[in-house]
Amino acid sequence: MASYLEAYGASEHLRARRIHLIKISSVVLVLALIVGGTLYALLKNRSEEQQAKLFVHLLNDHNYSEAYKLWGCTTSHPCPDYPESKFLEDWGPHSPHADESSAEIGLSQSCGSGVIIRLDYQGSEEPVPLWVERTSQVISFSPQPECPGRHLHLGTWLRSLFSH
């Protein structure tokens, strides 16, 4: 028959292990939330940003007809409010945005059914806000430079940390 004092302290050892396991689990959970939140902020607008990068790449290669298709328009079925002549006036070789090699994605902000993507240019040229619709990936000019309201711009800040 075991004595009462032989098991003394065994429950304290189990309690200490349980507390250690809870601490480790809490740290892992917090780290997983931080990593998940960071990845979400960095990647939530990725497909729309890729569409804008493709647009800039096509303009840089002077492939204006393919770039015009990204606006949901073709030469055979031009957009009624944005004919190809106006598109070339805005984005063609004699436009203020003729040198697309200096363009890069600046602000990227989710706003309703689409994403506002700002094209920043080196030098004195004004940035151009574009709207990319989430469902169709069609590009157009954004009606406003940023989404209305206050924003933290966390994704832009994180991208600036990892882009250099």
C-alpha positions in Angstrom: 0.0 0.0 0.0 1.4 3.3 -1.1 1.7 6.0 1.4 0.0 9.4 1.2 3.2 11.3 0.8 4.6 9.4 -2.2 2.1 11.1 -4.6 2.7 14.5 -3.0 3.7 17.1 -5.7 2.6 14.9 -8.7 -0.4 17.1 -9.3 1.8 20.2 -9.2 4.0 18.8 -11.9 0.9 18.1 -14.1 -0.3 21.6 -13.4 3.0 23.2 -14.4 3.1 21.2 -17.7 -0.5 22.3 -18.5 0.4 26.0 -17.9 3.5 25.6 -20.1 1.4 24.0 -22.9 -1.2 26.9 -22.6 1.6 29.5 -22.8 3.2 27.8 -25.9 -0.2 27.5 -27.6 -1.1 31.1 -26.9 2.2 32.3 -28.4 1.7 30.1 -31.5 -1.8 31.4 -31.9 -0.8 35.0 -31.7 2.0 34.4 -34.2 -0.3 32.6 -36.6 -2.8 35.5 -36.4 0.0 38.1 -37.1 1.3 36.1 -40.1 -2.2 35.4 -41.4 -3.1 39.1 -41.1 0.1 40.2 -42.8 -0.4 37.8 -45.7 -4.0 38.8 -46.1 -3.1 42.5 -46.2 -0.3 41.8 -48.8 -2.3 39.5 -51.0 -6.0 40.4 -50.9 -5.7 42.7 -54.0 -3.1 40.6 -55.8 -5.1 39.6 -58.9 -6.3 43.2 -59.5 -2.7 44.5 -59.0 -1.5 41.9 -61.5 -4.1 43.1 -64.0 -2.9 46.7 -63.6 0.7 45.5 -64.0 -0.3 43.7 -67.2 -1.9 46.9 -68.4 1.3 48.9 -67.8 3.4 46.1 -69.4 1.2 46.2 -72.5 1.5 50.0 -72.7 5.2 49.7 -72.3 5.4 47.3 -75.2 3.2 49.6 -77.3 0.5 46.9 -77.6 -2.3 49.4 -77.3 -5.0 47.1 -78.8 -4.5 44.5 -76.1 -4.3 47.2 -73.4 -7.6 48.5 -74.7 -9.1 45.1 -74.3 -8.3 45.2 -70.6 -10.8 48.1 -70.4 -13.5 45.7 -71.7 -13.3 47.3 -75.2 -12.1 46.0 -78.6 -11.5 47.7 -81.9 -14.5 45.9 -83.4 -16.7 46.7 -80.3 -15.4 50.0 -78.9 -16.7 51.3 -75.6 -19.4 54.0 -76.4 -18.0 56.4 -73.8 -14.3 55.6 -74.4 -13.5 55.1 -78.0 -10.0 53.8 -79.0 -9.0 57.3 -80.3 -9.6 58.7 -76.8 -7.8 55.8 -75.2 -4.7 56.5 -77.4 -5.0 60.1 -76.6 -4.8 59.2 -72.8 -2.3 56.3 -73.0 -0.7 56.3 -76.5 2.8 57.3 -77.6 2.0 61.0 -77.6 0.2 61.1 -74.3 1.5 62.4 -70.9 1.8 58.7 -69.9 3.9 57.6 -72.9 6.8 56.5 -70.7 5.2 53.6 -68.8 8.6 52.3 -67.7 8.5 54.7 -64.8 5.0 53.6 -63.7 4.7 51.5 -60.6 1.8 50.4 -58.5 1.4 52.7 -55.5 -1.7 52.6 -53.4 -4.0 49.5 -53.7 -7.3 49.8 -51.8 -10.4 47.6 -51.7 -13.5 49.7 -52.2 -16.8 48.1 -52.7 -16.9 45.8 -55.7 -13.5 46.7 -57.0 -10.0 48.0 -56.1 -8.5 51.4 -56.6 -5.0 51.1 -57.8 -2.9 54.2 -58.1 -0.2 54.3 -60.8 2.7 56.4 -59.5 5.2 57.9 -62.0 8.7 59.0 -61.3 9.2 62.7 -61.7 6.5 65.4 -61.7 3.7 63.5 -63.4 0.5 63.2 -61.4 -0.5 59.7 -60.2 -3.4 58.0 -62.1 -6.0 56.2 -60.0 -7.4 53.2 -61.8 -10.4 51.1 -60.9 -10.2 47.3 -61.4 -13.6 45.5 -61.0 -13.2 42.3 -58.9 -15.5 40.1 -60.8 -14.6 40.9 -64.4 -11.1 42.3 -64.0 -12.0 45.2 -66.3 -9.9 48.4 -65.8 -11.3 51.9 -65.9 -10.5 55.3 -64.5 -11.3 55.5 -60.8 -14.0 58.1 -59.9 -12.0 59.1 -56.9 -8.3 59.0 -55.9 -9.0 56.9 -52.7 -11.9 55.2 -51.1 -14.0 57.5 -49.0 -13.5 57.5 -45.3 -10.4 56.9 -43.1 -8.0 54.1 -43.8 -4.9 52.7 -42.2 -3.1 51.8 -45.5 -1.7 48.7 -43.7 -1.2 46.7 -46.9 0.7 49.6 -48.6 2.9 50.1 -45.6 3.7 46.3 -45.5 4.4 46.3 -49.2 6.8 49.2 -48.8 8.7 47.2 -46.1 9.1 44.1 -48.3 9.6 45.7 -51.7 13.1 47.0 -51.2 
